[in-house]
C-alpha cells in the first residue's frame, strides 16, 4: 500500500512542479473513464443536445434508444461516463446541461467500467457557452395518461409531468463559471377501477442543482471543478377491495414514501509538463443517501368468524460514499509519418456502503382483537471496497490511414483486500487492443469513404464500476450493495459452478460507409460472454423443495446496422432521417439447462429532424419486430428473466415548434410535444404512459 500511495503523491507533486502554462482539454479524444482514445479511430454514434431537448423524459435512455439499440438501450443496460468520470449520475443532469451524447462501439468499453453486454455512453456536459454571460430558462408541462391494454372500457386518470430549468453563466478570459437548477415531476397514472383507490399515484419530485468552473492557471495549467446536488422524493398511496359476493373479502392498502439524496463533487488539474507530455489529475467524491418507508396492510375474511388482518411495515436506510482519485499521464510524439502516444492511467477508488433495514409484521383476528403472531427484524450491513487499477497503453498511428492501440488493465489489490483465500484464482492482468483502418484514404478511393474497426478486451466483474444513481419510476430501488466485494463470497442459495472472477473475452468489429454526402451506413458486431444464474427446484422426499442456483456460461452476439440520410443540409434548412436495427442473441449451454433468447428479435428506431428557417420538428418511432423470447437482460422493462415478444411499434417522440426573434432576448422557442402518443394494439415495449404537452426555451 505504501508504494501505491508514494507513486500517487509523486504524480501530484510532478503535476504542480513542472506545469508552467495553460492546457486546454483535448477535444480530439474520447475519455472512456480509464483510458483515452482518438475520436477519428473509434466507431461511435453521437447525438446533439438540440435533437433531444424538446422531449418529455425523466430517464435519458427513453430519448436515446431510438438512436442506438432500440429496446436494448434502457436504464438497466447502459453505463454513463460523464466528462471522463465513471461515478457521476446522469439523473442529476438536465438535458440542457448536456452538449452531446455518444455511444462508443468498441470492446474497450469492457475495461472502462461497462459490464458484459452493456453499452458505454459518453456524456459531454455544456461548459463552453457562447458570449460573455447569459441566462437560460426552459420548461415543459405535459398531460400524462395510461394506455388501456385490458380490453375493458376503463379510462385512465389524467396527471401532469413537469420539467423546468434555469441556468446562468459568466465567461472571462481566465474563468468560465455556470450554475443551473431543475425541477422535475414524473408520475405514473392509473386506470380507474371500482375496486381500487389510488390516493397518490406513483410519482417522484426531483431537484437538480449543478455548478461548474473552468479556471486558467498561467498558460499551461487549468482547473475544472464541478458540483451536483440532487434531492428526490417518491410517493405511492394505494387501496384496493375485492368482494366476490361471498363471505370472502380482501382489502389491501400500500403507503410508500422514499427519500433519496445525491451529491457529487469533482476537481481536475490539466497540465502540460513538457512538449508532448500532458497530465490530468482528478479527484471525485460522491455521496448517496436513501430513506425508504414502506407500509403494507392486508385484511382477508374467509368465514363468519371475522377478518384476519396482516400489517407489515419496513424502513430501509442507507448511504454510500465513493472517493475516486485518478491520474492520466500521456505523451505524443510524431516521427515522420508515424505518431506514437504512450499513456498510463492510475486510479484508486474507495467505496463504503451502509444499509440498515427494519421490518415488522403483525397478524390478528378482529373479533378477538389480540395479535395472533408478531415478528420484528433489524439488520445492519456495512461493506467496504478498495480498487487500485493501473492501465498502461500504447497507440501507434500511420498518417490518417491506420492506428493500433494496445494495453492492459492491472488489478493491484491484494486477495486480502477482497476477502479471498490464498487459493482463489485471481486474474490480475486484462489485455485489450483495438485497430482502425481508413481504407479509402489508404487505397485512394474517393467515391466512397470506408473505415474499418476491430477491438478486443478481456474482463471479469472486478473491472465493472457502475456508480450511484437516483431511481426513476418503474426502476428497481437502488440499495447499491453490489458496490462492495460481497458478490465474491456471499450466496443466497446452494450454488453450482459459481465463479464470479472468471474472465471472458469480448470482440467488436465494425465499418462506416460514407456512400455520398447524403448517405452514410454503419455496421457493428459484438461477441462476448458472462455467467448466468438459473434457479433449479428439486422436490425432496419430505415434500420440501431444494433450491440450487446453477451458474452456466452464456455467450451472446449483437449485430447493429444504421443508415442515415442528410436529405437537406443547408445553412437555413436541414432535414435528416435515419433508421437503426439491432439483434442480440444469447445462448446458455450448461449442465442441466440449455436456452436461447432473442434469435428472431430485431429492434431499433426511425428518427427524423426538420429545421427550416424558424420552424423545427421531430418524429421518432421505436419498434421491435419478431416473435419469441426476448432478453430481460437487455430489452424487457418488466421483472422477469424474459418476456414473450410481439411485433411492437410506438410513436415514441414527436414535437413541432417555432423560433421567435426579438432584440430583447437571444432566442425564444415555443413548441408542442408528445411521447408514446400511439402504439399498435399488441405493443409491449413501453410503460404505456402517453404524454401531450407544451414547452418553451428562452435565452437572455
C-alpha positions in Angstrom: 0.0 0.0 0.0 2.9 2.4 0.8 4.3 2.1 -2.7 0.9 2.8 -4.2 0.4 6.0 -2.2 4.0 7.0 -2.8 3.5 6.7 -6.6 0.3 8.7 -6.4 1.8 11.5 -4.3 4.8 11.7 -6.7 2.5 12.2 -9.6 0.7 15.0 -7.8 4.0 16.8 -7.0 5.2 16.4 -10.5 1.9 17.8 -11.9 2.4 21.0 -10.0 6.1 21.3 -10.2 6.6 21.0 -13.9 3.4 22.6 -15.2 4.0 26.3 -16.0 1.5 27.2 -18.6 -2.2 26.6 -19.5 -3.5 23.5 -21.3 -6.9 23.0 -22.9 -8.7 19.7 -22.7 -8.0 17.7 -25.8 -11.3 17.8 -27.8 -9.9 15.3 -30.4 -10.1 12.4 -27.8 -12.7 10.4 -26.0 -12.1 9.9 -22.3 -13.6 6.5 -21.7 -13.1 6.6 -17.9 -9.8 4.7 -17.6 -8.1 5.4 -21.0 -8.4 7.9 -23.8 -8.8 7.2 -27.5 -8.7 9.4 -30.6 -12.2 10.1 -31.9 -11.3 9.6 -35.5 -10.3 5.9 -34.8 -13.3 4.9 -32.6 -16.6 3.8 -34.1 -19.4 5.8 -32.4 -22.8 7.4 -32.7 -23.3 11.0 -31.4 -26.5 12.9 -30.7 -26.5 16.6 -30.2 -28.5 18.3 -27.4 -30.7 20.1 -29.9 -32.1 16.7 -31.1 -33.2 15.7 -27.5 -34.1 18.8 -25.6 -37.7 19.2 -26.7 -38.9 15.8 -25.4 -40.5 14.9 -22.1 -38.5 12.3 -20.2 -37.0 11.6 -16.8 -34.6 8.8 -17.9 -32.2 9.7 -20.8 -32.5 6.2 -22.1 -36.1 6.9 -23.1 -34.9 9.5 -25.5 -31.8 7.9 -27.0 -33.0 4.3 -27.5 -34.3 5.2 -31.0 -30.9 6.4 -32.0 -28.9 3.5 -30.6 -30.1 -0.1 -30.0 -33.9 0.3 -29.6 -35.4 -1.6 -26.6 -31.9 -3.0 -25.9 -30.9 0.5 -24.8 -32.6 1.1 -21.4 -31.8 2.3 -17.9 -30.6 -1.3 -17.0 -28.2 -1.7 -19.9 -26.2 1.5 -20.1 -23.2 2.8 -18.2 -22.7 6.6 -18.4 -19.2 8.3 -18.3 -19.7 12.0 -17.7 -16.8 14.1 -18.7 -14.5 11.2 -18.1 -16.0 10.4 -14.7 -17.4 6.9 -14.2 -19.2 7.6 -10.9 -21.4 10.6 -11.7 -25.2 10.1 -12.1 -26.9 11.0 -15.3 -30.2 11.6 -13.5 -28.6 14.6 -11.8 -28.3 16.5 -15.1 -30.9 18.2 -17.2 -30.7 17.7 -21.0 -30.0 21.4 -21.3 -26.8 20.9 -19.2 -25.5 18.3 -21.8 -23.7 19.2 -25.0 -23.8 15.7 -26.7 -24.4 12.0 -26.0 -22.1 9.4 -27.6 -22.4 5.7 -27.9 -18.9 4.2 -28.1 -18.8 0.9 -30.1 -15.6 -0.8 -29.1 -14.6 -3.7 -26.9 -12.5 -1.2 -24.9 -15.8 -0.5 -23.1 -15.2 -3.6 -21.1 -12.1 -2.3 -19.4 -13.7 1.1 -18.7 -16.4 0.0 -16.3 -19.2 -1.4 -18.5 -20.4 -4.9 -17.7 -20.8 -7.7 -20.1 -23.2 -6.8 -22.9 -23.7 -3.3 -21.5 -23.3 -0.1 -23.6 -20.9 2.7 -22.7 -22.3 6.1 -23.3 -20.2 9.2 -23.0 -21.8 12.5 -21.8 -20.1 15.8 -22.6 -21.6 18.5 -20.4 -22.2 22.0 -21.6 -19.4 24.3 -20.3 -18.2 26.4 -23.2 -21.3 28.5 -23.7 -21.3 31.4 -26.2 -20.9 35.1 -25.2 -19.6 36.7 -22.0 -22.7 35.9 -20.0 -26.2 34.5 -20.3 -29.4 33.4 -18.7 -31.4 30.4 -19.9 -34.9 29.3 -18.9 -36.7 26.3 -20.3 -39.8 24.4 -19.3 -42.3 21.7 -20.3 -45.7 20.6 -19.0 -47.5 17.5 -20.2 -50.7 15.8 -19.5 -50.0 12.1 -18.8 -52.4 9.2 -19.0 -52.2 5.5 -19.2 -52.9 3.4 -22.3 -55.6 0.7 -21.7 -54.4 -2.7 -22.7 -57.1 -4.7 -20.7 -59.8 -4.6 -23.4 -62.3 -3.2 -20.9 -63.9 0.2 -21.2 -61.8 1.6 -18.5 -60.5 5.2 -18.6 -57.2 6.5 -17.3 -56.6 9.3 -14.9 -55.0 12.5 -16.3 -51.9 13.6 -14.4 -49.2 16.1 -15.1 -45.5 15.8 -15.9 -43.4 19.0 -15.3 -39.8 19.9 -16.0 -38.4 23.4 -15.5 -34.9 24.6 -15.9 -32.9 27.8 -15.1 -29.2 28.4 -15.7 -26.8 31.3 -15.7 -23.2 31.6 -16.8 -20.3 34.1 -16.9 -17.2 33.9 -19.1 -14.0 35.9 -18.8 -10.6 35.4 -20.4 -9.4 33.2 -17.4 -12.6 31.9 -15.8 -15.8 30.3 -17.0 -18.5 29.6 -14.4 -22.1 28.4 -14.6 -24.9 27.3 -12.4 -28.2 25.6 -13.1 -31.3 24.3 -11.3 -34.0 21.9 -12.4 -37.3 20.8 -11.0 -38.8 17.5 -12.4 -42.1 15.9 -11.5 -42.7 12.5 -13.1 -45.9 10.5 -12.4 -47.5 7.2 -13.4 -51.3 7.5 -14.0 -53.6 4.5 -13.4 -56.7 3.0 -14.9 -59.8 3.8 -12.9 -61.5 0.9 -11.1 -64.4 0.3 -8.7 -62.2 -1.9 -6.6 -59.1 0.4 -6.4 -58.5 3.8 -4.9 -55.1 5.3 -5.6 -55.0 8.4 -3.4 -51.4 9.3 -4.6 -50.2 7.7 -7.9 -46.6 6.6 -8.1 -44.7 9.9 -8.5 -41.3 11.5 -7.9 -40.2 15.0 -7.3 -36.6 15.7 -8.1 -34.4 18.8 -7.9 -31.1 19.1 -9.6 -28.5 21.8 -8.7 -25.3 21.9 -10.8 -22.3 24.2 -10.9 -19.1 24.2 -12.8 -15.9 26.4 -13.0 -13.0 26.3 -15.5 -10.0 28.3 -14.4 -6.8 29.1 -16.2 -3.6 28.9 -14.1 -1.0 30.6 -16.2 -0.6 29.4 -19.8 -0.3 25.6 -19.4 -2.5 24.7 -16.5 -6.2 24.7 -16.0 -8.6 23.5 -13.2 -12.0 22.1 -13.9 -14.4 21.9 -10.9 -18.0 20.7 -10.7 -20.6 20.0 -8.1 -24.0 18.4 -8.2 -26.7 18.0 -5.6 -30.0 16.2 -6.3 -32.7 15.5 -3.6 -35.6 13.3 -4.7 -38.9 12.1 -3.1 -41.0 9.2 -4.4 -44.6 8.5 -3.1 -47.4 6.0 -3.6 -50.7 5.5 -1.7 -52.9 2.7 -2.9 -56.0 0.9 -1.7 -58.0 -2.0 -3.2 -61.0 -4.0 -2.2 -62.0 -7.3 -3.8 -65.6 -8.6 -3.0 -66.5 -11.9 -4.6 -70.2 -11.8 -3.4 -69.3 -14.4 -0.8 -68.3 -14.2 2.8 -64.8 -13.8 1.5 -63.4 -10.2 1.1 -59.9 -8.8 0.7 -58.6 -5.4 1.4 -55.2 -4.1 0.6 -53.5 -0.8 1.5 -50.0 0.4 0.5 -48.2 3.5 1.6 -44.7 4.1 0.4 -42.5 7.2 0.9 -38.9 7.2 -0.3 -36.3 10.0 0.1 -33.0 10.0 -1.9 -30.2 12.5 -1.9 -27.2 12.5 -4.2 -24.1 14.7 -4.1 -21.1 14.6 -6.4 -18.1 16.9 -6.4 -15.0 16.9 -8.6 -11.8 18.7 -9.2 -9.3 18.1 -12.1 -6.0 19.7 -12.9 -4.9 19.6 -16.6 -1.2 20.3 -17.3 1.4 20.3 -20.0 4.6 19.1 -18.3 6.8 19.3 -21.4 6.4 19.3 -25.1 4.0 16.5 -26.0 3.7 15.4 -22.3 0.3 16.0 -20.7 -1.1 15.1 -17.3 -4.6 15.1 -15.9 -5.1 14.6 -12.1 -8.6 14.4 -10.9 -10.4 13.6 -7.6 -14.2 13.0 -7.2 -16.3 12.4 -4.2 -19.9 11.0 -4.3 -22.4 10.6 -1.5 -25.8 8.8 -1.9 -28.4 8.6 0.8 -31.8 7.0 0.9 -34.6 6.5 3.4 -37.5 4.3 2.5 -40.7 3.8 4.5 -42.9 1.0 3.2 -46.3 0.2 4.8 -48.4 -2.7 3.7 -51.8 -3.6 5.3 -53.9 -6.6 4.0 -57.2 -7.7 5.5 -58.8 -11.0 4.4 -62.1 -12.6 5.6 -62.7 -16.3 4.9 -65.7 -17.1 7.1 -68.2 -15.6 9.5 -65.7 -15.5 12.3 -64.3 -12.2 11.1 -61.4 -10.7 9.2 -57.8 -11.7 9.5 -55.6 -8.7 9.2 -51.9 -8.5 8.3 -49.9 -5.3 8.9 -46.4 -5.1 7.6 -44.0 -2.1 7.7 -40.4 -1.7 6.7 -37.8 1.0 6.9 -34.7 0.9 4.8 -32.0 3.4 5.4 -28.5 3.6 4.0 -25.8 5.7 2.4 -22.9 5.1 0.0 -19.7 7.1 -0.2 -17.3 6.9 -3.1 -14.0 8.5 -3.5 -12.2 8.3 -6.8 -8.6 9.6 -7.5 -7.3 9.2 -11.0 -4.1 10.3 -12.8 -3.7 10.1 -16.5 -0.2 10.8 -17.9 0.1 10.8 -21.7 2.8 11.6 -24.3 2.6 12.3 -28.0 5.5 12.2 -30.5 5.5 12.4 -34.3 8.2 10.6 -36.2 7.9 11.2 -39.9 4.5 9.8 -41.0 4.1 7.9 -37.7 2.8 9.2 -34.4 3.4 7.4 -31.1 1.2 8.0 -28.0 2.0 6.0 -24.8 0.0 6.7 -21.7 -0.6 5.4 -18.2 -3.7 5.7 -16.0 -3.7 5.0 -12.3 -6.9 5.1 -10.3 -7.8 4.5 -6.7 -11.5 4.0 -5.7 -12.8 3.6 -2.2 -16.4 2.7 -1.6 -18.3 2.4 1.7 -21.9 1.2 1.8 -24.0 1.2 4.9 -27.5 -0.4 4.8 -29.9 -0.6 7.8 -33.3 -2.3 7.4 -36.0 -2.9 10.0 -39.3 -4.7 9.4 -42.3 -5.8 11.4 -45.3 -8.0 10.6 -48.4 -8.4 12.8 -51.5 -10.7 12.2 -54.7 -10.8 14.3 -58.4 -11.7 14.2 -60.6 -8.7 14.6 -63.2 -10.5 16.7 -60.5 -11.3 19.2 -58.7 -8.1 19.0 -55.4 -9.7 20.0 -52.3 -10.4 18.0 -52.1 -14.0 16.6 -48.4 -13.5 15.8 -45.9 -10.8 15.5 -42.4 -10.6 14.1 -39.8 -7.9 14.0 -36.3 -7.9 12.5 -33.5 -5.4 12.2 -30.4 -5.8 10.1 -27.4 -3.5 9.5 -24.7 -4.2 7.0 -21.5 -2.2 6.4 -19.4 -3.0 3.4 -16.2 -1.5 2.1 -14.3 -1.9 -1.1 -10.9 -0.6 -2.4 -9.9 -0.7 -6.1 -6.4 0.0 -7.4 -6.2 -0.2 -11.2 -3.2 0.6 -13.4 -3.9 1.0 -17.1 -0.8 1.5 -19.4 -1.4 1.7 -23.1 0.4 2.5 -26.4 -1.1 3.9 -29.6 0.7 3.9 -32.9 -0.7 5.7 -36.0 0.4 5.9 -39.6 -0.8 9.1 -41.2 -4.6 9.1 -41.1 -4.6 5.6 -42.5 -4.1 3.2 -39.6 -4.0 3.3 -35.8 -3.3 0.4 -33.4 -3.8 0.6 -29.7 -2.9 -1.9 -27.0 -2.5 -2.2 -23.3 -3.6 -3.9 -20.1 -5.6 -3.2 -17.0 -3.8 -4.4 -14.0 -5.6 -5.1 -10.7 -3.3 -4.1 -7.9 -5.5 -5.2 -5.0 -4.4 -8.0 -2.7 -6.6 -11.0 -2.1 -6.9 -9.9 1.5 -8.5 -6.6 0.3 -11.2 -8.7 -1.4 -11.7 -11.2 1.4 -10.4 -14.0 -0.8 -8.4 -17.0 0.3 -4.9 -17.6 -0.8 -6.1 -20.4 -3.1 -8.5 -18.2 -5.0 -7.9 -18.0 -8.8 -7.4 -14.2 -9.1 -6.6 -12.9 -12.5 -4.8 -9.5 -12.3 -4.0 -8.7 -15.9 -6.7 -7.9 -18.5 -5.4 -7.1 -22.0 -7.1 -5.0 -24.6 -6.4 -4.0 -28.2 -8.0 -2.0 -31.0 -7.3 -1.2 -34.6 -8.9 1.1 -37.2 -8.2 1.5 -40.9 -9.2 4.3 -43.2 -9.5 2.1 -46.2 -10.5 4.8 -48.6 -7.5 7.0 -47.7 -5.1 4.1 -47.8 -6.3 2.9 -51.2 -7.0 6.3 -52.8 -10.7 5.6 -53.2 -12.5 8.9 -53.4 -16.1 7.9 -54.4 -16.9 6.2 -51.1 -15.5 6.7 -47.6 -14.8 3.4 -45.9 -13.5 3.0 -42.3 -12.9 -0.4 -40.6 -12.7 -1.1 -36.9 -11.8 -4.0 -34.7 -11.2 -4.4 -31.0 -10.7 -7.0 -28.2 -10.7 -7.0 -24.4 -10.7 -9.4 -21.6 -12.8 -8.7 -18.5 -14.3 -10.0 -15.3 -16.5 -8.4 -12.6 -13.6 -6.7 -11.0 -13.5 -4.1 -13.8 -17.2 -3.3 -13.7 -17.7 0.1 -11.9 -21.2 1.4 -12.1 -21.8 4.4 -9.8 -24.6 5.5 -7.6 -27.9 6.7 -9.1 -31.3 8.1 -8.3 -34.2 5.9 -9.4 -36.7 6.7 -12.0 -40.3 5.5 -11.9 -40.6 1.7 -12.5 -36.9 1.1 -11.7 -35.7 -1.3 -9.0 -34.9 0.6 -5.9 -31.2 1.2 -5.6 -29.5 0.0 -2.4 -26.1 -0.1 -4.1 -24.9 -3.1 -2.0 -23.2 -4.5 -5.2 -20.6 -1.8 -4.9 -18.8 -4.0 -2.3 -17.0 -7.2 -2.9 -19.9 -9.2 -1.4 -20.6 -10.9 -4.7 -17.3 -12.7 -4.4 -18.3 -14.9 -1.4 -21.9 -14.3 -0.4 -24.7 -16.6 -1.7 -28.4 -16.8 -1.1 -28.7 -20.5 -2.2 -26.6 -23.6 -2.6 -24.5 -22.8 -5.7 -23.0 -24.8 -8.5 -20.2 -23.6 -10.8 -20.2 -20.2 -9.2 -17.1 -18.3 -10.3 -17.6 -14.5 -10.3 -13.9 -14.0 -11.0 -14.0 -15.9 -14.3 -12.8 -13.7 -17.2 -14.5 -13.6 -20.6 -13.3 -12.4 -23.9 -15.1 -9.7 -25.8 -14.7 -8.8 -29.5 -16.2 -6.0 -31.6 -15.9 -5.2 -35.3 -17.5 -2.6 -37.5 -17.5 -0.4 -40.6 -18.6 3.0 -41.6 -19.5 3.7 -45.2 -19.9 7.3 -46.5 -21.6 6.5 -49.7 -22.2 10.2 -50.5 -22.5 13.5 -48.7 -26.2 12.5 -48.3 -26.0 8.8 -47.2 -24.0 7.1 -44.5 -24.2 3.4 -43.4 -22.7 1.8 -40.3 -22.4 -1.7 -39.1 -21.2 -3.0 -35.7 -20.8 -6.6 -34.4 -20.1 -7.7 -30.8 -19.5 -11.0 -29.2 -19.0 -11.7 -25.5 -19.8 -13.9 -22.6 -21.0 -13.9 -19.0 -22.2 -16.2 -16.2 -26.0 -16.6 -16.0 -27.8 -17.7 -12.9 -30.6 -20.3 -13.1 -32.6 -21.5 -10.1 -33.3 -25.3 -10.1 -36.1 -26.6 -7.9 -35.7 -30.2 -6.8 -38.5 -32.0 -4.8 -37.3 -33.8 -1.7 -38.7 -37.0 -0.1 -40.1 -35.0 2.9 -42.2 -32.9 0.3 -39.9 -30.0 0.7 -38.2 -28.3 -2.3 -34.4 -27.8 -2.5 -33.3 -24.7 -4.4 -30.0 -24.7 -6.2 -28.5 -21.7 -8.0 -26.8 -23.1 -11.1 -24.3 -20.8 -12.9 -23.7 -21.5 -16.6 -21.6 -19.8 -19.1 -23.5 -17.8 -21.6 -22.5 -16.4 -25.0 -24.1 -13.5 -26.8 -23.7 -11.8 -30.2 -25.0 -8.5 -31.3 -25.5 -7.1 -34.8 -26.4 -3.5 -35.3 -27.0 -1.6 -38.6 -27.7 2.1 -39.1 -28.4 4.2 -42.2 -28.7 8.0 -42.3 -29.9 10.3 -45.0 -29.0 14.0 -45.0 -31.7 14.9 -47.4 -31.3 18.7 -46.9 -28.2 20.1 -45.4 -28.0 23.9 -45.9 -27.4 26.9 -43.7 -31.1 27.7 -43.5 -32.7 24.3 -43.9 -31.9 20.8 -42.6 -33.8 17.6 -42.9 -32.3 14.3 -41.8 -33.8 10.8 -41.4 -32.2 7.6 -40.0 -33.1 4.0 -39.3 -31.3 1.7 -36.9 -31.9 -2.1 -36.2 -30.2 -4.4 -33.7 -30.4 -8.1 -32.9 -28.9 -9.7 -29.7 -28.8 -13.4 -29.5 -27.9 -15.0 -26.2 -27.4 -18.7 -25.6 -26.8 -20.8 -22.5 -25.2 -24.2 -22.9 -24.7 -25.6 -19.4 -25.3 -28.5 -17.1 -29.0 -29.2 -16.9 -30.1 -26.1 -18.7 -30.0 -25.0 -22.4 -31.8 -21.9 -23.6 -31.7 -19.3 -26.3 -33.1 -15.8 -26.4 -33.6 -13.0 -28.9 -32.8 -15.1 -32.0 -35.7 -13.6 -34.1 -36.0 -10.2 -32.4 -34.9 -7.0 -34.2 -35.3 -3.6 -32.6 -34.4 -0.1 -33.3 -35.7 3.3 -34.2 -36.6 5.6 -37.0 -35.6 9.3 -36.3 -36.5 12.4 -38.2 -35.4 16.0 -37.8 -36.6 19.1 -39.7 -35.3 22.6 -39.3 -36.3 25.3 -41.9 -35.7 28.9 -41.1 -37.6 29.4 -37.8 -39.7 26.2 -37.9 -38.4 22.9 -36.4 -40.0 19.5 -35.9 -39.0 15.9 -34.9 -40.6 12.5 -35.1 -39.2 9.2 -33.6 -40.6 5.7 -33.9 -39.4 2.9 -31.5 -40.0 -0.6 -32.8 -39.4 -4.3 -32.1 -40.2 -7.0 -34.6 -40.2 -10.8 -34.4 -41.7 -13.2 -32.0 -40.2 -15.3 -29.3 -38.3 -14.9 -26.1 -36.7 -11.5 -25.8 -33.9 -10.8 -23.3 -34.8 -9.3 -20.0 -31.2 -8.5 -19.6 -31.4 -6.1 -22.5 -34.9 -5.5 -23.6 -37.7 -6.0 -21.1 -39.0 -3.3 -18.8 -40.7 -6.0 -16.7 -39.4 -8.0 -13.7 -38.9 -11.4 -15.3 -35.9 -13.2 -16.9 -37.5 -12.8 -20.4 -40.9 -12.0 -21.9 -42.8 -13.0 -25.0 -42.0 -10.5 -27.7 -44.5 -9.4 -30.3 -44.4 -7.0 -33.2 -44.5 -3.6 -31.5 -44.4 0.0 -32.7 -44.6 3.2 -30.7 -44.6 6.8 -31.8 -42.0 7.5 -29.1 -41.4 11.2 -29.6 -43.0 14.0 -31.7 -42.6 17.7 -31.5 -43.3 20.8 -33.6 -42.2 24.4 -32.8 -41.3 27.9 -33.9 -38.5 30.3 -33.1 -39.3 33.9 -32.3 -36.7 36.6 -32.9 -36.5 39.8 -30.9 -33.9 42.3 -29.8 -34.9 41.8 -26.2 -33.6 38.2 -26.0 -31.1 35.9 -27.6 -33.6 33.2 -28.6 -37.1 32.1 -27.8 -38.6 28.7 -28.8 -42.2 27.6 -28.4 -43.2 24.0 -29.1 -45.8 21.3 -28.7 -44.6 17.7 -28.0 -45.8 14.2 -27.2 -44.4 10.8 -26.2 -45.8 7.4 -26.9 -48.9 9.1 -28.3 -49.6 6.0 -30.5 -48.8 2.3 -30.2 -50.1 -0.7 -32.1 -52.6 -2.8 -30.1 -50.3 -5.6 -29.1 -47.3 -3.4 -28.4 -45.5 -4.2 -25.1 -42.2 -2.2 -25.4 -43.1 0.8 -23.3 -44.6 1.5 -19.9 -47.9 2.5 -21.7 -47.8 6.1 -20.5 -48.8 8.8 -23.0 -47.6 12.4 -22.9 -49.2 15.5 -24.5 -47.8 18.9 -23.7 -46.3 22.3 -24.4 -42.8 23.7 -23.8 -40.6 26.7 -24.3 -36.9 27.8 -24.1 -35.7 31.4 -23.6 -32.2 32.7 -23.8 -31.2 36.1 -22.4 
